[in-house]
Amino acid sequence: MNRILYRGLKNGARHASRTARTGNDEMEPQSEAIKTDVLIIGAGPVGLFAAFEAGVIGLSCQIVDTLGRIGGQCIELYPDKPIYDIPAIPSCTARDLVDRLLEQIRPFDVPINLDQRVQSVTQREDDHRWIVTTERGMIFDTAAILIAAGNGAFVPQRLQLPEAAALEDNDVHYSVSRVADFAGQQIVVAGGGDSALDWALALKDIAKKLTLVHRRSGFSATANSVAAMKRAVEAGEMEFVVGMIESLDAPDSKLRAVRIKQVEGAREIAADKIVALYGLVSELGPIATWNLDMRGGRIEVDTSNYESSRPGIFAVGDIANYPNKQKLILSGFHEASLALRKAYSYAYPDKRRVHVHSSYDAKLAERVSAAHAADSG
């Protein structure tokens, strides 16, 4: 499986992560499970800080996330809104916070596996380790699981058309997996947010024709994206149509055209591919089937270590539930710190962990210095 540079720009964090993988990469069948001390489910701020804490106390970890970019619900829901309650940071945006957290975990070279929705969790009887598989076929062998999935997995809002389901992954897409698949195609991109405009701009140069469809002339995307789109339209590089997708013309299960409902009437646009980017909704997904004690869609935990009803599985951040729970990023950081110290006992049951303040942690200082040296070199 290839390691790639993760470059977020508007699609997540601006810093590059040397160890981010995405399900959009070419993936060879996995012959054996990836062994790790802790598997962190969720690449939002709490999941990223958990990776740092794991490294500090000597645990190896892997991160998986359903989304194709790092940052979790912060990046998906309020990337540019100010956050005021992070200690020692009077104000920062979600993008800034994720950037800083990525910088903080760089010394530990943590693999971040994107576009990977966890499907099943089973426990071996002999050593009580967990085998975790994703829908895309990744397999992890881990001593502990830390669920930092916010309000659950984010899934795309789909086209509410009966003919769309049969075309999904071939002609109807809710993300762009392989850019090369869109080369020379007549593409309709639907939506008015950053993702829709960014992908329209990214695909226009390889498309035979690209049409952006949005229900109104206003956009929720950033001003820079809107300005870039308008320049491309004026230059004849793409078309913008105000309207809503009403139906798909797909004889023999092959998309030929998209019918657009407009105020002045209907219009048909020739199309080979649709990329519908209407935003994301959260759902609990397979986590609901893992036999964990739940309340109101959240996982019940013991506040002494944020362990769930199944020993070895922890929940932190918004998905954790306990009396007087505060849904704050700050709270999630605290929860992750305690959870990982209990997780250590599962990874190394015969080893006593000695607490060392970070100021006196020579190994941590060496890692941080090496990371900075790599940048300057």
N, C-alpha and C positions, 0 to 999 in steps of 0.2 A: 504494500500500500504506500503510495507516494506521500511524502511530506510536502506541503506547499507553503508559500508565504501567504499569510492572511492580511490583505490590505483592505481595511474597512472603508476609508473615505466617508461618504455619506451613508454607507451601508453598515456602519458599525464603528469600530475604533479606528483611529487614524494610524496608530502605531502598527508595525508589522509584528506578527507572532511567528516565530520560526517553526513552530510545531503545530500549527493548525492544519487539520485535514478536513475535507468536505466530502460528503457523499456524492458530489458532482464530479469528483475525480474519477479516473479510470480505476476500478477496484478489482483486484484479483480475488478469487475465492479464498477465504481465510482458512488455512489448514489447521491452525491451533489457536487456542484462546490467548488473548493478551493478558498476561499476569500482572497484577498491580495490588498495592496495599488497600487503596481506596478508589472506588469509582464515584465520581461526582456527577450527578445528573442535573444539568443546568449551568449555562455559561453566562448568567447574569452577574451583577456585582457580588452577591453573596457567594455564588459558586466560585468566582474568581478569587475572592479573598480566602475561601476555604482551601483552594489550591496552594495559596501562599502559606497558610497555617500548617497544612500538611507537610510542606517542604521544611518549614522551620523545625518541626518536631521529628523529622526523619522518616516521613511516610512518602512512598511513591504514590502518584495518583494519575488518573486519566479523567478528562472531562468529556461528557457527551451532551449534545443539545439537539433538539428537534429542528431548530432554525438553522438557516444557512449563514448566519453571521453572529458574531459575538456581541453580548450585551443584554440579552433577555428582554423582559418587558420594558425596562427603562429605555432601551434603544427603539423598541417597537412602538411604544405609546407616547413617550415624551422626551425624545432625544435632545432637544434644544431648550427645554424648560429648566429654570434654575433649581438647584437643590441646595438647601440652606443648613441641613442638620447633620452634616458629616463633620466629626471632630477635627479641628485645626484647619478646616477648609471653609471659610466664611460663605463662599458661594461657588458653585460649579455646575455645569450642565451634565446631563447623563453621559454624553459623549466624552466629556473631560474626565469624568469619574472612571469610566471604563478604560480610557487610555491610561490613566494612572495605575489602575489595578493591573493591567497587562504589563506595564513597566515593572510593577512590584514583583510579579511572578516570573519574570524573565530569567532570573538566576537559577530557577529550578527546571527550566526547559520542559514545561508541562504540555503534553499532547492534548490538543483540543479537537475533538471529533464532531464536526458539524453535519447537519442534515441526517442525524442519527436518532431516531425515536426508539426508545427502549421498548421492546415488545414483551419479553418474558424474563422472569427471575426465578431461579431454582437453587436450592441449597443441597450440597453434597452431604451425605450422611457420615462419611468417614472423617472428614476434616472440617465440616461445617462452613466451608468457603462457598461463595455465591458464584453461580454461572449466569451471566447476564447477556442476553442477545438483543440485537436491534433489528428493526424491520429491514434494514439493508444488508444484514448478514454479518455484522461485526459481533464478536464473542469476547467477553471479558471474564476472567477468573480473578475474583477479588475477595479480600478478607472482610471488607465492610462496604456499605453503600451509603452515600450521603445524598439525599434528595433535596435539591435546592431549586426546585422547578417553579417557583413563584406561584401563580394561580393555576398551574398546569401547563400542558404543552400547547403551544400556539399552532393552529392549523389555518390554512387559507379559507377565506370566504369563497365558495364556489359559485359558478354560474347556475342559476336556478332554472335550468332548461332541461327537459327530459332527454334531449339528444346529446347533451354535453358529456354525460358520464361515460358513454361508450367510446368517446373520442379522447378521453383523458390520457395523458402521457404520450399520445401520438401526435394529435393535432391541437388539443386543448391543454394548456399548461398553466400552472399556478406558481411556477418559479422557472428559472432558466437553468437547466442542468448542464447542457453542453451547448455553448454558443455556436459551435460549428454546425449543429443540426438546423440552425435557422438561416444559414447562408443561402442566398439566392431564392428565398421564400417570400411570398406575399404575407406580411405579418400584420395582425391587428393587436395592439396593446391596449387593454382596457383598464381605466383607473385614473385617479387624479392626485395620488400621493407621490412621495419621493421615489418609491420603488418603481411605480409606473413610468414616471418621467425619466428616471435614470436609465431604465432598461430600454425605453424607446430611443433615447439618445445613443445608447451603446449599440443597439442593433441596427440602426438606420443605415449605417455604412456597409453592412454586409447583406442587407435585405434587398430583394428585387423591388419591393415597395413596402413602406411602413406607414400605417395609419394609427394614430392615437385617438381612442374614443373615450369621452368622458361625458357624464350626464349634464354637466353645466360648464359654463365658460370659466368659472373660478376654480382654483386648485388649492389643495391643502399642502402641496409641496413647497419647498423653500423657494424664496424669490429668485435665487440664482438658477435653480433648475427650471423654473417657469420661463425665465428670460432666455435661457439656452434653447428651450423647446421652441419658443416663438421665433428665435433667430433661424432655427433649422427649418421651420415651416415657411418663413419668408424667403429662404434660400431655395425652396423647392426640394429639400432633402427628406421631408416627411409631410404627412397631412394630418390635420387635426379636425375631428368631427365631433360636434356636440350632439349627443343622443345616447340612447340605451340599446344594448344588444337585445333584440327581440326574439330572434331565432337563428338557427344554423342550417345551412344547406349542405348536407353531407350524404350524398348518394353513395351507396356501397361502403358506408362507414369511412368515407374520406371527405374531409372538409373541402368545400369548394367556394363557399361565400358566407358572409355574415349579413344578416338583415338588421338594419339600425332603425329604431323608432325615433323620429324627430318631430318637433312641433309642426313643421310644415308638411310632414308626411313621412313615408318610409323610404329608405335608401338601401340598396344592396351593394356591398363591397366585396370584391373578389379576395379570397383569403385561403392560404394554406395552413397557417398557424395562428392560434389565438394565445396571447399571454394575458390572463386575467389577474390583475393585481388590485383587488378590492380591499386589501387589508387582512388582518388576522383576528381570529377569535380564540379564546383559551378554552381548553377542555381537559379534564383529568386524564382521559385516555386509559391505557392499560394499568396505570398505577392503582386504579380502583379495583383491580382483580388480584392484587398481591396479598390479600388477607391481612391487611393492616387495619387497626382500629381507626375509623374515620368519624368525623363529625362536621356536617355542613360542607363536605367536599375538601376538608383539610385533615391532615394526619395528626392524630393524638400522640403527644410525646411526653416523656418524663423530663421535667425541667432541670434535673440534676446533670443530665448529659444529652438531652434532646434525642434520646433513643425512642424508636417506635415500639409497638407491641411485639415486634419480631426482633429479637436480639441481633445486632449487627447491621440493622437498617436504621438510619437516622434521618430526621427531617428538620430542615432549618429554613428561615426566611418565611415568606408569606404562606407557604403551604403547611407550615407547622401550626398546631393548635394546642393551646394550654390556657389556663385562667389568666386573665389580664394581658393577653397577648397584644403586643403593639406591632402593627405592620409597618415597620421602619427598616430601612437598609441597615442602620446602626444596630438594631436588635438582631438582625440576621448575622452580622459580623460576630457578635458575642456568642450567639447560638453555635455557629460553626466552630469557633475556638474550643468550646467545651466538648462538642460532639467529637471532634477529631482526637482529643486526648483520650476519650473512651475508645474510639476506634483503634487506637494504638494497641490496646490490650488484645484485640482480635487479631491484628496483624502479627504481633510479637507476644504471645501469651506467656512466654518464659523469660521475657526481658523486662527489666524495670526501667521505666523512662525517668531520666533525671531532668528536672526543670532547670533551664538556664535562661536568664533574661537576655533579650536580643542584644543588648548593649555589650554583653560579655560572651556572645556566641561567636567564637573564632571561625567556625565553619561557615556560618551565615555571612560574616564579614568578608570571607575569602570569595564566596560565590558572588556577592554583590560587586566586589572589586573586579572580578573576572568579567562579569557582564558589562561593566562600564568600560573596561579595557578593550573588550571586543568591539564596542561602539566606536571608541576613539581610534582603534586600529583600522 
